[in-house]
Amino acid sequence: MKKGCKYVKDSQIEMTELVLPNDTNQLGNLLGGRLMHWMDIAAAVAAQRHTNRICVTAAVDQLSFHHPIKLGEIVRLKASVNRAFNTSLEVGVKVIAENQLTGEAKIANRAYFTFVALDENHNKVEVCPIIPQTKEEKRRYKEALIRRKRRLELDKLSR
Ligand SMILES: CC(C)(COP(=O)(O)OP(=O)(O)OC[C@H]1O[C@@H](n2cnc3c(N)ncnc32)[C@H](O)[C@@H]1OP(=O)(O)O)[C@@H](O)C(=O)NCCC(=O)NCCS
């Protein structure tokens, strides 16, 4: 392996939260904003573990909420670096909602976060490459480049 490179598994993380009353809306469902906050934290931890740098959120791809997550459910957030570019990297986050009374678990949503790594003076800094090993990691690595192109084109249009 080239010096400075890392494997995907080196920075993968899983974060677990319990949905409490203060996290919910009037219907007893997890607030979208609270979930986005947890997702951002999970993604940032993976990005920073890969880069050993402070990473700031540059973009979040379209985020949809497919299933409500209920008060008392467990939320598992899996974050994994899909690809590192120059100073930025894409992290995928998968959210799984788990009912501990029934044992039922469902994927509640996913999103892709782009982070930029900063040095001690808050300047952008190059990130180390990532090496995908499994079939799944290689697929995500390939698709991350397609998403990056699309994301940057959309960003240009919205400026
Ligand atoms: C993110 C930030 C550091 C980018 O700085 P910049 O000088 O505009 O960056 P550049 O245009 O040189 O791009 C730097 C990298 O970010 C990527 N990037 C910038 N904007 C992006 C966007 N909207 N979507 C995806 N990638 C983006 C670029 O492609 C580039 O990647 P590369 O180096 O891997 O090729 C800067 O805009 C910033 O500090 N934003 C605020 C971050 C923040 O506070 N986040 C918390 C949320 S409020």
The ligand as an ORCA input file, in Angstrom:
! r2SCAN-3c Opt
* xyz 0 1
  C     -16.206     24.219      2.213
  C     -15.186     25.317      1.978
  C     -13.945     25.080      2.863
  C     -14.766     25.256      0.498
  O     -13.877     26.304      0.299
  P     -13.702     26.970     -1.170
  O     -12.522     27.856     -1.126
  O     -15.002     27.497     -1.617
  O     -13.370     25.666     -1.932
  P     -12.996     25.300     -3.397
  O     -13.947     25.820     -4.392
  O     -11.524     25.537     -3.615
  O     -13.216     23.718     -3.245
  C     -12.508     22.935     -2.296
  C     -13.006     21.534     -2.412
  O     -14.348     21.486     -1.957
  C     -15.185     20.985     -2.989
  N     -16.447     21.709     -2.887
  C     -16.639     23.014     -2.695
  N     -17.937     23.300     -2.698
  C     -18.584     22.149     -2.896
  C     -19.947     21.787     -3.001
  N     -20.933     22.674     -2.900
  N     -20.258     20.495     -3.214
  C     -19.275     19.567     -3.301
  N     -17.964     19.845     -3.201
  C     -17.632     21.132     -3.017
  C     -14.452     21.288     -4.275
  O     -14.852     20.401     -5.305
  C     -13.027     21.038     -3.854
  O     -12.777     19.647     -3.816
  P     -11.346     19.036     -4.214
  O     -10.276     19.873     -3.573
  O     -11.382     17.673     -3.621
  O     -11.259     19.018     -5.702
  C     -15.763     26.755      2.274
  O     -16.777     27.037      1.336
  C     -16.325     26.841      3.670
  O     -15.580     27.072      4.622
  N     -17.654     26.670      3.810
  C     -18.290     26.681      5.117
  C     -18.137     25.304      5.771
  C     -18.958     25.210      7.019
  O     -18.945     26.094      7.862
  N     -19.681     24.119      7.153
  C     -20.579     23.919      8.242
  C     -21.981     24.095      7.785
  S     -22.653     25.648      8.188
*
